[in-house]
Amino acid sequence: MDRHEPLLSESWLASESLEPFPLREAGNVLCLAAALPALRWVCEKLVFMPIGRALMTPRGKAGDRKSTLVPDKMASRLLKFSESQWKLLCFSTFTVVGIAATFNQPWLWNTRECWTSWPQQQMTPAMRLLYTLETAYYLSTIAMLALWEVPRKDFHVMMAHHFVTVVSIIFTYKYNYTRIGCVVMLLHDVNDVLMEVAKSCNYLKLDTLATAVFSVFVVSWAALRIYAFPMHCIYSSYFESWQVLGFR
């Protein structure tokens, strides 16, 4: 079984294609990326915005129509809350899939194993699913950031971030650095879940809870992105890969 068989198709179980990036697999990613904006619209209209409106609107007397309306000053917060809930849903999904893809793998705990038998490493279905979901999400987010989301001061920074993320994911897939790629994605997704929870609490004016969650996020961010990411992932990519593969 080749490491680059299509992901969301039964044929990948038996395919032996040597194509570096099968068109069918790329097609799966593009189709999912095109479908995500529609899914987001449904979730926002039917789930996130009604929940946000109910939590943000002050309670009035029974039958008072004003009690069901969001004041103008809350409209922006409601939209941002809805956006945050969509991101929370996506990052939570990525985290669950990332844990399923990595938790029982020796290379999660011993990054030297990320390079054992490279490049003849096979990907598990969970690893393939993680790569498909993340690539599709960031591709769709580039379009939604430009055309949909509330304009923010960090627009250009986030656009650059999403573009670099897509390029990095495709690069690690193409050259089969997928073990270390899955570890990197998991480290980042856990932090993003906590950040979106803290932002959601802030939009709901739950200040004490927002502060508590943000404190947990800061600790997690320091542990995973400031320590684990450079000391394990980057170090392994620069040094352990050479040691294991025998490069000099």
Secondary structure, DSSP 4 states (H G I P E B T S, - for coil): --TT--SSSGGGGT-----SS-HHHHHHHHHHHHHHHHHHHHHIIIIIHHHHHHHHSPP-STT-GGGGS--HHHHHHHHHHHHHHHHHHHHHHHHHHHHHHHTT-HHHH-GGGGSTTTTS-PPPHHHHHHHHHHHHHHHHHHHHHHHTSPP-TTHHHHHHHHHHHHHHHHHHHHTT-HHHHHHHHHHHHHHHHHHHHHHHHHHTT-HHHHHHHHHHHHHHHIIIIIIIIIIIIIHIIIIIHHHHHT--
